[in-house]
């Protein structure tokens, strides 16, 4: 028999290490050629590592969450029926997109399940309920003043267990205090007042760790400043509704984002420094003529930024179509590597959850990020008259090394 050592190969240009995000085999397992052994994640993508031979697993090296260097031994496979020897093999990786691996990334560990302790009651609930119903008709909701209800809520005491001596069984403050005195030292009858002391340890691995690293790097290296402005989008919303009403079957429904994409593309010649990458090692700003807009997208695996390329050459309908296509691909795991890289400026939106304002984090090496907030109808003064308008706050963040406040405004 012989032993085959397989190492982490060079999985991409400039990649020197990778993180183990899931093991699919254990020591002693029989494996066949091309069977997926494990998944590793680089800065570019999640990569499947297939077995080069048939055999059985003799040893595995590394745990989920470990970062390993290119050339490190990952696994040892025992091959039956061959002369004893040790061979070294580099696995040929197969690229898979991150969201498709979200569940497999989680397979490397088992997070502890939260416990729900039962409430220990030294006061018999049935007996308390019987005494309470003796003062009012069974099934009738407990009557109490707002102050009494507030105190019972703070103490975690369900009022249905408290006998009331007031008119029609009304629960007075004295009734509540008497009930507390009878149950002195007993845990609350309400589960929402039980102390929760458990701590869950959840490893931050895979795409979540990559996101954390990129956010930390961006905030530590880029001097962010944010600028927030309000916009009256009443007319734009009327136009959007009209266009959607008259659209053809083959045309996608228009949200607000395609309008922002077109606006960003049209403004690029006037503000070229914002559609750019800044290399802070060589101190060179790379201005891009093409407007490649990254769309911050929440996926099952975490935040991803698929890219709509050459927005300057797209119509409003094309922007909507491409926006839908790349975000869907990111969410279902079918996005290609080139669809997840190369943005020159990023658009981030929480949609209906958009809030009042935000301070978005720049997607390095870009120098700007645009964040629409929630549309709201509110009273606005126009020419001395108060009227209801559809308003939106627009949040932006910029790299202050490149973009000045005047330019941002």
C-alpha positions as CSV (number, residue, x, y, z in Angstrom):
1,X,0.0,0.0,0.0
2,X,1.1,3.6,-0.5
3,X,0.3,6.9,1.1
4,X,-0.6,9.9,-1.0
5,X,-0.1,13.4,0.5
6,X,-2.1,16.1,-1.1
7,X,-1.3,19.8,-0.6
8,X,-3.1,23.1,-1.0
9,X,-2.3,24.2,-4.6
10,X,-2.0,27.7,-6.0
11,X,-5.7,28.5,-6.3
12,X,-5.3,31.8,-8.0
13,X,-3.0,34.7,-8.9
14,X,-1.7,36.4,-5.8
15,X,-3.4,34.0,-3.4
16,X,-0.9,32.8,-0.8
17,X,-3.3,31.2,1.8
18,X,-6.8,29.9,2.2
19,X,-9.2,29.2,5.0
20,X,-10.7,25.8,5.7
21,X,-14.5,26.3,5.8
22,X,-15.8,22.7,5.7
23,X,-14.5,19.1,5.8
24,X,-16.6,16.5,4.0
25,X,-14.5,13.4,5.1
26,X,-13.1,12.0,8.3
27,X,-10.2,9.7,9.1
28,X,-11.0,6.1,8.0
29,X,-13.5,7.2,5.3
30,X,-13.3,5.5,1.9
31,X,-13.1,8.0,-0.9
32,X,-13.2,7.8,-4.7
33,X,-11.4,9.9,-7.3
34,X,-12.9,13.3,-7.8
35,X,-14.9,13.1,-4.6
36,X,-15.0,16.5,-2.8
37,X,-12.8,16.3,0.3
38,X,-13.1,19.8,1.7
39,X,-13.9,23.4,0.9
40,X,-11.4,26.3,1.3
41,X,-12.1,30.0,0.9
42,X,-9.7,32.5,-0.6
43,X,-10.2,36.3,-1.1
44,X,-11.7,35.4,-4.4
45,X,-14.1,32.5,-4.0
46,X,-14.9,29.2,-2.2
47,X,-13.0,26.3,-3.7
48,X,-13.8,22.6,-3.6
49,X,-10.9,20.2,-3.3
50,X,-11.5,16.8,-5.0
51,X,-9.7,13.6,-4.3
52,X,-7.0,12.7,-6.8
53,X,-7.3,8.9,-6.2
54,X,-9.4,6.1,-4.7
55,X,-8.4,5.1,-1.2
56,X,-9.1,5.7,2.5
57,X,-8.4,8.8,4.6
58,X,-5.3,8.2,6.8
59,X,-5.0,11.7,8.3
60,X,-6.4,15.2,7.9
61,X,-4.5,18.4,8.7
62,X,-6.3,21.5,10.0
63,X,-9.7,22.3,11.4
64,X,-12.5,24.5,10.2
65,X,-11.5,28.1,10.5
66,X,-7.7,27.4,10.1
67,X,-5.9,29.6,7.6
68,X,-3.3,27.5,5.7
69,X,-0.5,28.5,3.3
70,X,-0.3,27.3,-0.3
71,X,1.8,24.1,-0.3
72,X,0.7,22.9,3.1
73,X,-0.3,19.2,3.4
74,X,-4.1,19.0,3.7
75,X,-4.8,15.3,3.8
76,X,-3.2,11.9,3.5
77,X,-4.9,9.1,1.5
78,X,-3.9,5.5,1.9
79,X,-4.0,3.6,-1.4
80,X,-4.5,-0.1,-1.1
81,X,-2.7,-2.6,-3.4
82,X,0.3,-0.5,-4.2
83,X,4.0,-0.7,-3.1
84,X,4.6,1.2,0.1
85,X,5.6,4.8,-0.7
86,X,4.7,8.4,0.0
87,X,3.5,10.5,-2.9
88,X,2.8,14.2,-2.9
89,X,-0.1,15.6,-4.9
90,X,-1.5,19.0,-5.4
91,X,-5.3,19.0,-5.5
92,X,-7.0,20.5,-8.5
93,X,-9.5,23.0,-7.1
94,X,-13.1,23.5,-8.3
95,X,-14.5,27.0,-7.8
96,X,-17.9,27.4,-6.2
97,X,-19.6,30.6,-5.2
98,X,-19.9,31.5,-1.6
99,X,-23.7,31.5,-1.0
100,X,-24.0,28.0,-2.4
101,X,-21.5,26.9,0.3
102,X,-23.2,28.7,3.2
103,X,-24.7,25.5,4.7
104,X,-21.5,23.5,4.1
105,X,-19.4,26.2,5.9
106,X,-21.6,25.8,8.9
107,X,-21.1,22.0,8.8
108,X,-17.7,22.2,10.4
109,X,-19.0,23.0,13.8
110,X,-22.1,22.6,15.9
111,X,-23.2,25.8,17.7
112,X,-24.7,25.0,21.1
113,X,-28.5,25.0,21.0
114,X,-30.0,27.6,23.3
115,X,-31.6,26.2,26.4
116,X,-35.0,27.2,27.7
117,X,-35.1,26.5,31.4
118,X,-38.5,25.8,32.9
119,X,-39.7,28.3,35.4
120,X,-39.6,27.0,38.9
121,X,-42.7,28.2,40.8
122,X,-43.0,28.0,44.5
123,X,-46.4,29.5,44.3
124,X,-48.9,27.1,42.7
125,X,-50.2,28.7,39.6
126,X,-53.4,26.7,39.6
127,X,-54.2,27.7,43.2
128,X,-53.4,31.3,42.4
129,X,-55.7,31.2,39.4
130,X,-58.5,29.7,41.5
131,X,-58.2,32.5,44.0
132,X,-58.1,35.1,41.3
133,X,-61.2,33.7,39.5
134,X,-63.1,33.7,42.9
135,X,-63.0,37.5,42.7
136,X,-64.1,37.8,39.1
137,X,-65.9,35.7,36.5
138,X,-63.7,33.0,34.9
139,X,-62.5,34.0,31.5
140,X,-62.8,37.7,32.2
141,X,-59.6,39.6,31.6
142,X,-58.0,41.1,34.7
143,X,-59.0,44.7,35.5
144,X,-56.3,47.1,36.7
145,X,-55.1,50.6,36.5
146,X,-52.2,51.4,34.0
147,X,-49.8,52.0,36.9
148,X,-50.7,48.6,38.4
149,X,-50.2,46.9,35.0
150,X,-46.9,48.6,34.5
151,X,-45.6,47.4,37.9
152,X,-46.8,43.8,37.3
153,X,-45.0,43.8,33.9
154,X,-41.8,45.1,35.5
155,X,-42.0,42.3,38.1
156,X,-42.9,39.7,35.5
157,X,-46.2,38.8,37.3
158,X,-49.2,37.8,35.1
159,X,-52.2,39.7,36.4
160,X,-54.5,36.7,35.7
161,X,-53.1,35.1,38.8
162,X,-53.7,38.0,41.1
163,X,-57.0,38.1,43.1
164,X,-58.6,41.5,42.9
165,X,-60.6,43.0,45.8
166,X,-61.9,46.1,43.9
167,X,-65.2,46.5,42.2
168,X,-65.9,43.7,39.7
169,X,-62.7,42.0,40.7
170,X,-60.5,45.0,39.9
171,X,-56.9,44.5,41.0
172,X,-55.6,47.3,43.2
173,X,-52.0,48.2,44.0
174,X,-52.6,46.6,47.5
175,X,-53.8,43.4,45.8
176,X,-50.6,43.2,43.8
177,X,-48.4,43.9,46.8
178,X,-50.2,41.2,48.8
179,X,-49.6,38.7,46.0
180,X,-45.9,39.6,46.0
181,X,-45.7,39.1,49.7
182,X,-47.3,35.7,49.5
183,X,-44.8,34.7,46.8
184,X,-41.8,36.3,48.4
185,X,-38.6,34.5,47.4
186,X,-40.3,32.6,44.5
187,X,-39.1,33.0,40.9
188,X,-41.5,34.9,38.7
189,X,-44.4,33.1,37.2
190,X,-43.6,34.8,33.8
191,X,-41.0,33.2,31.6
192,X,-39.9,36.6,30.2
193,X,-38.6,37.5,33.7
194,X,-36.3,34.5,34.0
195,X,-32.6,35.3,34.0
196,X,-30.8,34.0,30.9
197,X,-27.1,33.2,31.6
198,X,-26.1,31.1,28.6
199,X,-23.3,32.1,26.3
200,X,-23.0,30.7,22.8
201,X,-19.7,30.5,21.1
202,X,-20.1,30.9,17.3
203,X,-16.9,30.7,15.2
204,X,-16.6,33.6,12.7
205,X,-15.4,31.7,9.7
206,X,-15.7,31.6,5.9
207,X,-17.4,34.5,4.2
208,X,-18.4,36.1,7.5
209,X,-14.7,36.3,8.5
210,X,-13.7,37.6,5.0
211,X,-16.4,40.3,5.4
212,X,-15.1,41.2,8.9
213,X,-11.5,41.4,7.6
214,X,-12.4,43.7,4.7
215,X,-14.5,46.0,6.9
216,X,-11.8,46.2,9.5
217,X,-9.2,47.0,6.8
218,X,-11.4,49.6,5.1
219,X,-12.1,51.4,8.4
220,X,-8.5,51.3,9.6
221,X,-6.9,52.5,6.3
222,X,-9.5,54.8,4.9
223,X,-10.3,58.1,6.6
224,X,-14.1,58.0,6.0
225,X,-16.4,61.0,6.1
226,X,-20.1,60.9,5.5
227,X,-22.4,63.4,3.9
228,X,-26.2,63.2,4.1
229,X,-28.6,65.2,2.0
230,X,-32.4,65.1,1.6
231,X,-34.1,64.9,-1.7
232,X,-37.6,65.5,-2.9
233,X,-38.4,62.5,-5.0
234,X,-42.1,63.2,-5.5
235,X,-41.8,63.8,-9.3
236,X,-39.4,60.8,-9.7
237,X,-41.9,58.5,-7.9
238,X,-44.7,59.7,-10.2
239,X,-42.5,59.0,-13.2
240,X,-41.5,55.6,-11.9
241,X,-45.2,54.6,-11.3
242,X,-46.1,55.8,-14.8
243,X,-43.2,53.8,-16.4
244,X,-44.1,50.7,-14.5
245,X,-47.7,51.0,-15.5
246,X,-46.8,51.3,-19.2
247,X,-44.0,48.7,-19.3
248,X,-44.0,45.8,-21.6
249,X,-44.1,42.2,-20.5
250,X,-40.4,41.7,-21.2
251,X,-39.4,44.7,-19.2
252,X,-38.5,44.4,-15.5
253,X,-40.3,46.4,-12.8
254,X,-38.4,49.6,-12.0
255,X,-37.3,50.2,-8.4
256,X,-35.5,53.4,-7.4
257,X,-32.0,51.9,-7.7
258,X,-31.8,51.9,-11.6
259,X,-32.5,55.7,-11.4
260,X,-29.6,56.1,-9.0
261,X,-27.4,54.0,-11.2
262,X,-28.2,56.2,-14.3
263,X,-27.6,59.3,-12.2
264,X,-24.2,58.1,-11.1
265,X,-23.2,57.2,-14.6
266,X,-24.3,60.6,-16.0
267,X,-22.4,62.5,-13.3
268,X,-19.1,60.5,-13.7
269,X,-17.5,62.9,-16.3
270,X,-18.2,65.8,-14.0
271,X,-16.8,64.1,-10.9
272,X,-14.2,61.6,-12.2
273,X,-12.4,61.3,-8.8
274,X,-15.4,59.5,-7.3
275,X,-15.5,56.7,-9.9
276,X,-12.0,55.6,-9.0
277,X,-9.6,53.3,-7.2
278,X,-6.9,54.6,-4.9
279,X,-3.7,52.6,-4.5
280,X,-2.4,53.9,-1.2
281,X,0.8,51.9,-1.5
282,X,2.0,53.6,-4.7
283,X,-0.1,56.8,-4.1
284,X,-1.8,56.5,-7.5
285,X,-5.5,57.3,-8.2
286,X,-6.9,55.2,-11.0
287,X,-9.8,57.1,-12.6
288,X,-12.2,54.8,-14.5
289,X,-14.1,56.0,-17.6
290,X,-16.4,53.0,-17.3
291,X,-18.9,53.1,-14.5
292,X,-19.0,49.6,-12.9
293,X,-21.4,49.8,-10.0
294,X,-21.2,47.3,-7.2
295,X,-24.6,46.5,-5.6
296,X,-24.3,45.6,-1.9
297,X,-26.4,42.5,-1.6
298,X,-27.4,40.4,1.4
299,X,-27.2,36.7,0.7
300,X,-27.6,33.5,2.8
301,X,-23.8,33.4,3.1
302,X,-23.4,37.1,4.0
303,X,-22.9,40.5,2.3
304,X,-21.7,40.3,-1.3
305,X,-21.1,43.0,-4.0
306,X,-22.1,41.8,-7.5
307,X,-21.2,44.2,-10.2
308,X,-23.3,45.9,-13.0
309,X,-20.7,46.8,-15.6
310,X,-20.6,49.8,-18.0
311,X,-23.7,51.5,-16.5
312,X,-22.9,54.5,-18.7
313,X,-23.9,52.4,-21.7
314,X,-27.2,51.0,-20.3
315,X,-30.7,52.3,-20.4
316,X,-32.9,52.6,-17.3
317,X,-34.5,49.3,-18.3
318,X,-31.1,47.6,-18.9
319,X,-30.0,48.8,-15.5
320,X,-33.0,47.2,-13.9
321,X,-32.5,44.0,-15.8
322,X,-28.8,43.7,-14.9
323,X,-29.4,44.7,-11.3
324,X,-31.9,41.9,-10.9
325,X,-29.7,39.4,-12.7
326,X,-26.5,39.9,-10.7
327,X,-28.2,40.1,-7.3
328,X,-30.2,36.9,-8.0
329,X,-26.9,35.2,-9.1
330,X,-25.2,36.3,-5.9
331,X,-28.1,35.1,-3.7
332,X,-28.5,31.7,-5.4
333,X,-24.8,31.0,-5.6
334,X,-24.5,31.0,-9.4
335,X,-22.5,34.3,-9.7
336,X,-19.1,33.9,-11.5
337,X,-15.9,35.3,-10.0
338,X,-15.8,38.1,-12.5
339,X,-19.3,39.2,-11.6
340,X,-18.2,39.7,-8.0
341,X,-15.1,41.9,-8.6
342,X,-14.1,45.0,-10.4
343,X,-16.6,47.6,-9.1
344,X,-15.5,51.2,-9.3
345,X,-18.2,52.7,-7.0
346,X,-20.8,51.0,-4.8
347,X,-24.5,51.5,-4.3
348,X,-26.0,50.1,-1.0
349,X,-29.6,50.2,0.0
350,X,-31.7,48.6,2.7
351,X,-34.9,49.1,0.6
352,X,-38.0,49.6,2.8
353,X,-35.8,49.2,5.9
354,X,-33.7,52.1,4.8
355,X,-33.9,54.1,8.0
356,X,-33.3,57.8,8.4
357,X,-29.6,57.9,7.7
358,X,-26.5,55.6,7.6
359,X,-22.7,55.8,7.5
360,X,-21.8,53.1,4.9
361,X,-18.3,51.6,4.8
362,X,-16.3,52.1,1.6
363,X,-15.6,49.1,-0.5
364,X,-11.8,49.4,-0.8
365,X,-10.0,50.3,-3.0
366,X,-13.0,52.5,-4.1
367,X,-13.3,56.0,-2.8
368,X,-17.1,56.4,-2.5
369,X,-20.3,54.6,-1.6
370,X,-23.8,55.8,-2.1
371,X,-26.7,54.7,0.3
372,X,-30.3,55.6,-0.4
373,X,-32.5,55.6,2.7
374,X,-36.2,55.1,3.2
375,X,-38.8,57.0,1.2
376,X,-41.3,58.8,3.4
377,X,-44.1,61.2,3.0
378,X,-43.7,64.2,5.3
379,X,-44.8,67.8,5.4
380,X,-42.4,70.2,3.6
381,X,-42.5,74.0,3.2
382,X,-42.5,75.1,-0.5
383,X,-42.9,78.8,-1.3
384,X,-44.4,79.5,2.1
385,X,-46.9,76.6,1.9
386,X,-46.9,73.4,3.8
387,X,-47.4,70.4,1.6
388,X,-46.9,66.7,1.7
389,X,-44.0,65.5,-0.4
390,X,-42.2,62.2,-0.9
391,X,-38.8,62.7,0.6
392,X,-35.6,60.6,1.0
393,X,-32.3,61.1,2.8
394,X,-29.3,60.0,0.8
395,X,-26.3,58.8,2.8
396,X,-22.8,58.8,1.3
397,X,-19.3,58.0,2.5
398,X,-16.1,59.1,0.9
399,X,-12.3,58.6,1.2
400,X,-11.2,62.0,2.5
401,X,-7.7,61.5,1.1
402,X,-9.2,61.9,-2.4
403,X,-12.7,63.5,-2.1
404,X,-13.2,66.8,-0.4
405,X,-16.4,67.8,1.3
406,X,-17.2,70.3,-1.4
407,X,-17.0,67.7,-4.1
408,X,-19.1,65.3,-2.1
409,X,-21.8,67.9,-1.6
